[in-house]
């Protein structure tokens, strides 16, 4: 019952947002604004329902709390009609994303090559895996840059959700890192597995939660 009410509320909020911004040319900026407004309305409506208000009342008060949208709609209309503004924004974000992808790959390669070098130097296992932490950091940077990159068919993911995905991937990569490090340091396989399980399940749980609640960002 509660799940059905939540789905109904989400549909009503989406319908309201789509109706308010109907007839406005699509753009990355409009996509991000609609996503931000949707999240804010959902959170506000849920808070009001927890205070004991009905779904209808909570939704109406949540909508009233965001104020007049005419200014935002006019800004988005101008951007939608101005191809040059859209191109400048897309180009700027694309350059930042490309830089993040390149740096993320280089950091991961550095971590992998350094770890390999230390292995062939015959150092203790825990010393060998130390530089592998760069793979974790590089993987997180690569993930965030990839998700916040606009393509010809998809809008860039909003930054808040991209950060959560990045955290999930970072925890999963860290679970592998900590398993290798603890296992080599102690020589005990069960310690490696127990260290892996704790972090991996947290990261996997977060990742699955995001997967099942992420809406398509495909361009129409």
C-alpha positions as CSV (number, residue, x, y, z in Angstrom):
1,X,0.0,0.0,0.0
2,X,2.8,2.4,1.0
3,X,4.7,1.5,-2.2
4,X,1.6,2.2,-4.4
5,X,1.1,5.6,-2.7
6,X,4.8,6.5,-3.3
7,X,4.5,5.5,-7.0
8,X,1.3,7.6,-7.3
9,X,3.0,10.6,-5.7
10,X,6.0,10.2,-8.0
11,X,3.7,10.1,-11.1
12,X,1.8,13.2,-9.9
13,X,5.1,15.2,-9.3
14,X,6.4,14.1,-12.7
15,X,3.2,15.2,-14.4
16,X,3.3,18.6,-12.6
17,X,6.9,19.2,-13.6
18,X,6.3,18.1,-17.2
19,X,3.2,20.3,-17.4
20,X,5.0,23.4,-16.0
21,X,7.8,23.1,-18.5
22,X,5.9,21.9,-21.6
23,X,6.6,23.7,-24.8
24,X,10.1,24.6,-23.7
25,X,13.0,23.4,-25.9
26,X,15.0,20.6,-24.5
27,X,18.5,21.1,-23.1
28,X,20.9,19.7,-20.5
29,X,20.1,22.7,-18.2
30,X,16.4,22.0,-18.4
31,X,16.9,18.3,-17.7
32,X,19.0,19.1,-14.6
33,X,16.5,21.7,-13.4
34,X,13.6,19.3,-13.7
35,X,15.5,16.6,-11.9
36,X,16.4,18.9,-9.1
37,X,12.8,20.2,-8.7
38,X,11.5,16.6,-8.7
39,X,13.8,15.6,-5.9
40,X,13.0,18.7,-3.9
41,X,9.2,18.1,-4.3
42,X,9.5,14.5,-3.3
43,X,11.5,15.2,-0.2
44,X,9.2,18.0,0.9
45,X,6.0,16.0,0.2
46,X,7.4,13.1,2.2
47,X,8.2,15.3,5.1
48,X,4.7,16.8,5.2
49,X,3.2,13.3,5.0
50,X,5.3,12.3,8.1
51,X,3.8,15.3,9.9
52,X,0.4,13.7,9.4
53,X,-0.9,15.5,6.3
54,X,-2.7,13.7,3.5
55,X,-1.0,12.9,0.2
56,X,-3.0,15.6,-1.7
57,X,-2.4,18.3,0.9
58,X,1.3,17.4,1.2
59,X,1.7,17.6,-2.6
60,X,-0.1,21.0,-2.8
61,X,2.0,22.5,0.0
62,X,5.2,21.1,-1.5
63,X,4.4,22.7,-4.8
64,X,3.6,26.0,-3.1
65,X,6.9,25.9,-1.2
66,X,8.9,26.1,-4.4
67,X,7.4,29.4,-5.3
68,X,6.9,31.0,-8.7
69,X,8.6,29.2,-11.6
70,X,8.0,31.8,-14.2
71,X,11.5,33.2,-14.0
72,X,13.1,29.7,-14.3
73,X,10.7,28.8,-17.2
74,X,11.7,32.0,-19.1
75,X,15.4,31.3,-18.6
76,X,15.0,27.7,-19.8
77,X,12.9,28.9,-22.8
78,X,15.7,31.3,-23.8
79,X,18.3,28.5,-23.5
80,X,16.1,26.1,-25.5
81,X,15.7,28.6,-28.3
82,X,19.4,29.6,-28.4
83,X,21.5,26.8,-29.9
84,X,24.7,28.7,-29.2
85,X,24.0,28.8,-25.4
86,X,23.3,25.1,-25.4
87,X,26.5,24.4,-27.4
88,X,28.7,26.5,-25.1
89,X,27.4,24.7,-22.0
90,X,27.7,21.3,-23.5
91,X,31.2,22.0,-24.8
92,X,32.3,23.3,-21.4
93,X,30.9,20.3,-19.5
94,X,32.3,17.9,-22.1
95,X,35.8,19.3,-21.7
96,X,35.7,18.9,-18.0
97,X,34.3,15.4,-18.3
98,X,37.0,14.4,-20.8
99,X,39.7,15.7,-18.6
100,X,38.3,13.7,-15.7
101,X,38.1,10.5,-17.8
102,X,41.8,10.9,-19.0
103,X,43.1,11.7,-15.5
104,X,41.0,8.8,-14.0
105,X,42.5,6.3,-16.5
106,X,46.0,7.6,-16.0
107,X,45.7,7.3,-12.2
108,X,44.4,3.7,-12.5
109,X,47.2,2.8,-14.9
110,X,49.8,4.3,-12.6
111,X,48.4,2.3,-9.6
112,X,48.4,-0.9,-11.7
113,X,51.9,-0.5,-13.1
114,X,53.4,0.6,-9.7
115,X,51.8,-2.4,-8.0
116,X,53.2,-4.7,-10.7
117,X,56.7,-3.2,-10.4
118,X,56.7,-3.7,-6.6
119,X,55.6,-7.3,-7.1
120,X,58.6,-8.1,-9.3
121,X,60.9,-6.3,-6.9
122,X,60.0,-9.0,-4.4
123,X,58.6,-6.7,-1.7
124,X,56.3,-8.0,1.1
125,X,52.7,-8.5,-0.1
126,X,51.2,-5.6,1.9
127,X,53.8,-3.3,0.4
128,X,53.0,-4.4,-3.1
129,X,49.3,-3.7,-2.8
130,X,49.7,-0.2,-1.3
131,X,49.9,1.7,-4.6
132,X,46.7,-0.1,-5.8
133,X,44.7,2.5,-3.8
134,X,45.3,4.7,-6.8
135,X,43.1,2.3,-8.8
136,X,40.3,3.0,-6.4
137,X,40.7,6.8,-6.7
138,X,41.1,6.7,-10.4
139,X,38.1,4.4,-10.8
140,X,35.9,6.8,-8.8
141,X,37.1,9.8,-10.9
142,X,36.5,7.9,-14.1
143,X,33.0,6.8,-13.0
144,X,31.9,10.4,-12.0
145,X,33.3,11.9,-15.2
146,X,31.6,9.2,-17.4
147,X,28.2,9.7,-15.7
148,X,28.2,13.5,-15.9
149,X,29.1,13.5,-19.6
150,X,26.4,14.4,-22.0
151,X,26.2,12.4,-25.2
152,X,24.3,12.6,-28.4
153,X,21.6,10.2,-27.1
154,X,21.6,10.8,-23.3
155,X,21.7,13.7,-20.9
156,X,24.4,13.9,-18.2
157,X,23.4,12.5,-14.9
158,X,22.7,15.1,-12.2
159,X,25.7,15.6,-9.9
160,X,24.1,14.4,-6.7
161,X,23.2,11.0,-8.1
162,X,26.5,10.7,-10.0
163,X,28.3,11.2,-6.7
164,X,26.3,8.4,-5.1
165,X,27.2,6.1,-8.0
166,X,30.8,7.1,-7.6
167,X,30.7,6.3,-3.9
168,X,29.2,2.9,-4.6
169,X,31.9,2.0,-7.2
170,X,34.6,3.4,-4.9
171,X,33.4,1.1,-2.0
172,X,33.3,-1.9,-4.3
173,X,36.8,-1.2,-5.6
174,X,38.0,-0.6,-2.0
175,X,36.6,-4.0,-0.9
176,X,38.9,-5.7,-3.4
177,X,41.9,-3.5,-2.3
178,X,41.4,-4.1,1.4
179,X,40.8,-7.9,0.8
180,X,44.2,-8.2,-1.1
181,X,46.0,-6.0,1.5
182,X,44.7,-7.7,4.6
183,X,45.1,-11.2,3.1
184,X,48.7,-10.7,2.1
185,X,49.5,-8.9,5.4
186,X,48.1,-11.7,7.6
187,X,48.5,-14.7,5.3
188,X,44.9,-15.7,6.3
189,X,42.4,-16.2,3.5
190,X,39.4,-15.9,5.8
191,X,40.5,-12.4,7.0
192,X,40.7,-11.3,3.3
193,X,37.2,-12.7,2.6
194,X,35.7,-11.2,5.7
195,X,37.2,-7.8,4.9
196,X,35.9,-8.1,1.4
197,X,32.4,-9.0,2.3
198,X,31.8,-6.1,4.6
199,X,32.7,-3.4,2.1
200,X,31.5,-5.2,-1.0
201,X,27.9,-5.7,0.4
202,X,27.7,-2.0,1.4
203,X,28.9,-0.9,-2.1
204,X,26.7,-3.4,-3.9
205,X,23.6,-2.5,-1.9
206,X,24.1,1.2,-2.6
207,X,24.7,0.5,-6.3
208,X,21.6,-1.7,-6.6
209,X,19.5,0.9,-4.8
210,X,20.6,3.5,-7.4
211,X,20.1,1.2,-10.4
212,X,16.5,0.4,-9.4
213,X,15.6,4.0,-8.8
214,X,17.3,5.7,-11.7
215,X,15.1,7.0,-14.5
216,X,16.2,7.0,-18.1
217,X,18.1,10.0,-19.2
218,X,17.7,9.2,-22.9
219,X,17.0,12.2,-25.1
220,X,13.6,12.3,-26.8
